[in-house]
Every structure is written in C-alpha cells, then in structure tokens.
C-alpha cells in the first residue's frame, strides 16, 4: 500500500494517546517478553525496527493512528522515535503487529484496530489472550478480496513468514520459538540463563586451574627426584 505525503505542515502528531501501556502485570509481561525477544532476534539486522506501544501514523496531514502492543518494521533503521510517522520512513508500513488482550479490552476496540491494520498494509497480525490461552492470527493474502488479512486457521505450530518464529500452544500457556529453536524467555529467565552460563564458565575455569596445579605439583615432585620430564 502506497501512502502519499500530504502538504500540510502544521499538523501536530502527539507521541502519546493518553492510554496506559497495559491494564495488568500479565499483559505487560507478555508485551515486554515479545518485544524484547524480537529485538534480540533481529539485533544484528540494522534495518529491522521493533517497538512496543508506539503510535503509528500512516498518513501525513492526518492524525489517524494506532499503537500496537508490539510492532515490527522491515526496511527501516533502528533508533529512538517518539512515534512512527510512515511518510518519514520511506512510506514503509508496519508489517507485523501483536496485541495482548486484557479484561479491559472491548470487542469494538479490537475490531477498530483490526480494521486499521487491514487498511494500512499490515502483513501479519497476532492476538493473544493470556487468560484464555487463546492465540489468533491473520495473514495478508493476495488471493483474498482486496488483498485483505485472512484468518490463520491453526496457530498451533504456525511459523510466521516474516519473523520465522513458531507459535506453540500448550494447556498452560503460549510458547514462541526462534528459528534456531530457542524459546522466547522473560527478562528474569534470560538473567537466570546468563547466571547459569556464568557459573558453568567459572566451574570450567576452576577445573582448568586445578588441572594446571596438579601438573605443577607433579612436575615439582619429579624434579625433586632428579627426573627431567622433558627427557622421558
């Protein structure tokens, strides 16, 4: 979808819609986990922008906007932004969005967001309800009328065409896996994993030091007996 730039220059585009990022801790945790793990996944790619709760303005001169819980844009540089003004980003629309539901979300609100995403070129849209363990997705189809977003019939085992991540639903939760098979982890789980790796490295270093010391002790004993190991 091509968005043309409006000639108006006196439009104010607020960086906040006055709404909270999340309604509860569970919703916030999911938003942070998905956003941070996607940033880690694409950390080495300078032209992949990942953001959470950032206002997206698709049309210059209009204040039409939405703030996906998490959004991913391919083809633009990383960096800080107060909002995503599409006409300043080479008219590249947001390609992937995530929404995490809370009890405060209404059907009307979500329908309005879906209509916005469908209209302005989102390629993949995912909604997860952590209370019901229910995940739904939509994929833009060239075969659909008006090239619209079409529902993904089965999210269990679904692999995102854009992101390469895999969705796995269990009776307890949604699990998301990177292309290399590593699971998305919370910040606490990532910290625990780093600590475990540090401890393993410390243990390996200690074992190496102990081996070196045993070798030195053996070398000293042989020398005390007048034996030169290099001549053996």
C-alpha positions as CSV (number, residue, x, y, z in Angstrom):
1,X,0.0,0.0,0.0
2,X,1.5,3.4,-1.1
3,X,0.8,6.3,1.2
4,X,1.3,9.7,-0.3
5,X,2.7,12.6,1.8
6,X,0.3,15.5,2.5
7,X,1.4,19.0,2.0
8,X,0.1,20.1,5.4
9,X,2.9,21.1,7.8
10,X,1.0,22.5,10.8
11,X,-0.5,19.2,12.0
12,X,0.5,18.1,15.5
13,X,1.2,14.4,15.9
14,X,1.1,13.5,19.6
15,X,3.6,10.9,20.8
16,X,1.0,9.6,23.4
17,X,-2.6,8.7,23.2
18,X,-3.1,9.0,26.9
19,X,-3.7,5.3,27.3
20,X,-1.7,3.0,29.6
21,X,0.7,0.5,28.1
22,X,-1.1,-2.4,29.9
23,X,-4.0,-3.0,32.2
24,X,-2.3,-5.6,34.4
25,X,1.0,-7.2,35.1
26,X,0.3,-10.3,33.0
27,X,-0.5,-8.2,29.9
28,X,2.6,-6.1,30.4
29,X,4.9,-9.1,30.9
30,X,3.8,-10.5,27.6
31,X,4.3,-7.3,25.8
32,X,7.8,-6.9,27.2
33,X,8.7,-10.5,26.5
34,X,7.6,-10.5,22.9
35,X,9.2,-7.1,22.2
36,X,12.5,-7.8,23.9
37,X,12.9,-11.2,22.3
38,X,12.2,-9.9,18.9
39,X,14.8,-7.2,19.4
40,X,17.3,-9.9,20.4
41,X,16.3,-12.0,17.4
42,X,17.0,-9.1,15.0
43,X,19.8,-7.3,16.9
44,X,22.3,-7.9,14.1
45,X,20.0,-6.5,11.4
46,X,20.2,-2.8,11.2
47,X,17.1,-2.4,9.1
48,X,14.6,-4.1,11.4
49,X,12.8,-1.8,13.8
50,X,10.9,-3.3,16.8
51,X,8.8,-1.2,19.2
52,X,6.2,-1.5,21.9
53,X,3.2,0.7,22.4
54,X,4.4,3.2,19.8
55,X,1.9,5.3,17.9
56,X,1.8,4.6,14.2
57,X,0.7,7.5,11.9
58,X,0.2,6.1,8.3
59,X,-0.8,9.3,6.6
60,X,0.8,12.8,6.6
61,X,-1.6,15.5,7.4
62,X,-4.0,13.2,9.3
63,X,-4.0,12.2,13.0
64,X,-5.3,8.7,12.3
65,X,-3.2,6.4,14.3
66,X,-3.0,3.2,16.4
67,X,-0.5,1.9,18.9
68,X,0.1,-1.8,18.5
69,X,1.3,-3.6,21.7
70,X,4.3,-4.7,19.6
71,X,5.2,-3.8,16.1
72,X,7.9,-4.8,13.7
73,X,9.0,-2.9,10.5
74,X,11.5,-4.3,8.0
75,X,13.4,-1.9,5.8
76,X,13.8,1.0,8.2
77,X,16.7,1.8,10.6
78,X,16.8,1.1,14.3
79,X,16.7,4.0,16.6
80,X,14.6,6.0,19.0
81,X,11.3,7.5,17.8
82,X,8.5,9.4,19.5
83,X,6.1,7.8,17.1
84,X,6.2,6.0,13.7
85,X,5.3,8.5,11.0
86,X,5.2,6.4,7.9
87,X,5.8,9.2,5.4
88,X,9.2,9.9,7.2
89,X,10.1,6.2,6.9
90,X,10.1,5.8,3.1
91,X,6.3,5.1,3.3
92,X,7.0,1.6,4.6
93,X,4.1,0.4,6.6
94,X,4.3,-1.7,9.8
95,X,4.4,-5.3,8.6
96,X,3.8,-7.3,11.8
97,X,1.7,-6.4,14.9
98,X,1.0,-8.2,18.2
99,X,-1.9,-7.4,20.6
100,X,-2.1,-8.9,24.1
101,X,-5.6,-8.9,25.5
102,X,-6.7,-7.9,28.9
103,X,-10.2,-7.9,30.6
104,X,-10.4,-4.2,29.8
105,X,-10.2,-4.7,26.0
106,X,-13.5,-4.4,24.3
107,X,-14.7,-6.2,21.1
108,X,-15.3,-2.8,19.5
109,X,-11.8,-1.6,20.3
110,X,-10.2,-4.7,18.8
111,X,-12.4,-4.6,15.7
112,X,-11.3,-1.0,15.2
113,X,-7.6,-1.9,15.5
114,X,-8.1,-4.9,13.1
115,X,-9.8,-2.6,10.5
116,X,-6.9,-0.1,10.8
117,X,-4.2,-2.9,10.4
118,X,-6.1,-4.4,7.4
119,X,-6.5,-1.0,5.7
120,X,-2.9,0.3,6.2
121,X,-1.0,-2.7,5.0
122,X,-0.1,-4.9,8.0
123,X,1.0,-8.3,6.6
124,X,0.7,-10.3,9.8
125,X,-1.5,-9.6,12.9
126,X,-1.5,-11.7,16.1
127,X,-3.7,-11.5,19.1
128,X,-3.1,-13.5,22.3
129,X,-5.4,-13.8,25.3
130,X,-3.2,-15.0,28.3
131,X,-6.2,-15.6,30.5
132,X,-7.9,-18.0,28.0
133,X,-4.7,-19.3,26.4
134,X,-6.1,-18.3,23.1
135,X,-4.0,-17.2,20.2
136,X,-5.3,-16.0,16.8
137,X,-3.5,-14.7,13.7
138,X,-4.2,-13.2,10.4
139,X,-2.1,-13.2,7.2
140,X,-2.4,-10.9,4.2
141,X,-3.4,-12.9,1.2
142,X,-3.1,-11.7,-2.4
143,X,-5.9,-14.2,-3.2
144,X,-8.3,-12.6,-0.8
145,X,-10.7,-9.8,-1.9
146,X,-8.9,-6.5,-1.9
147,X,-5.7,-8.2,-0.8
148,X,-7.0,-8.3,2.8
149,X,-5.9,-10.1,6.0
150,X,-7.3,-13.6,6.2
151,X,-7.5,-15.7,9.4
152,X,-4.9,-18.3,10.1
153,X,-6.9,-21.5,10.6
154,X,-4.5,-23.2,13.0
155,X,-2.0,-21.3,15.2
156,X,-0.5,-24.4,16.9
157,X,2.8,-24.9,15.2
158,X,2.3,-21.8,12.9
159,X,5.6,-20.2,11.6
160,X,5.5,-16.5,10.9
161,X,6.6,-15.9,7.2
162,X,8.1,-12.5,8.1
163,X,9.7,-13.3,11.5
164,X,10.4,-17.0,11.2
165,X,9.2,-17.6,14.8
166,X,7.0,-20.6,15.7
167,X,3.9,-20.5,17.9
168,X,3.2,-23.4,20.2
169,X,0.1,-23.6,22.3
170,X,0.1,-25.7,25.5
171,X,-2.7,-26.2,28.0
172,X,-0.8,-23.7,30.3
173,X,0.5,-21.0,28.0
174,X,1.7,-19.9,24.6
175,X,5.3,-20.7,23.7
176,X,7.1,-18.9,21.0
177,X,10.3,-20.3,19.4
178,X,13.0,-18.6,17.4
179,X,14.1,-20.0,14.1
180,X,17.1,-21.7,15.9
181,X,14.7,-23.5,18.2
182,X,15.4,-21.3,21.3
183,X,12.3,-20.4,23.2
184,X,11.3,-16.8,24.0
185,X,12.2,-16.1,27.6
186,X,11.2,-13.4,30.1
187,X,13.8,-11.0,31.3
188,X,14.1,-12.9,34.6
189,X,14.6,-16.2,32.7
190,X,17.2,-14.6,30.5
191,X,19.0,-13.3,33.6
192,X,18.9,-16.8,35.2
193,X,20.2,-18.3,31.9
194,X,23.1,-15.9,31.9
195,X,23.9,-16.7,35.5
196,X,23.9,-20.4,34.8
197,X,26.2,-19.9,31.8
198,X,28.5,-17.7,34.0
199,X,28.6,-20.4,36.7
200,X,29.4,-23.1,34.1
201,X,32.2,-20.9,32.8
202,X,33.5,-20.3,36.3
203,X,33.4,-24.1,37.0
204,X,35.2,-24.9,33.8
205,X,37.9,-22.2,34.7
206,X,38.3,-23.6,38.2
207,X,38.7,-27.2,36.8
208,X,41.3,-25.9,34.4
209,X,43.2,-24.2,37.2
210,X,43.0,-27.4,39.3
211,X,44.4,-29.4,36.5
212,X,47.2,-26.9,36.0
213,X,48.0,-27.0,39.7
214,X,48.2,-30.8,39.7
215,X,50.5,-30.7,36.7
216,X,52.8,-28.2,38.5
217,X,52.8,-30.4,41.7
218,X,53.7,-33.5,39.7
219,X,56.4,-31.6,37.8
220,X,57.9,-30.4,41.1
221,X,57.9,-33.9,42.6
222,X,59.7,-35.3,39.6
223,X,62.3,-32.6,39.7
224,X,62.9,-33.2,43.4
225,X,63.7,-36.8,42.5
226,X,66.1,-35.6,39.8
227,X,63.9,-36.5,36.9
228,X,63.6,-34.2,34.0
229,X,60.1,-34.8,32.3
230,X,61.4,-33.4,29.0
231,X,64.0,-36.2,28.8
232,X,61.5,-39.0,29.4
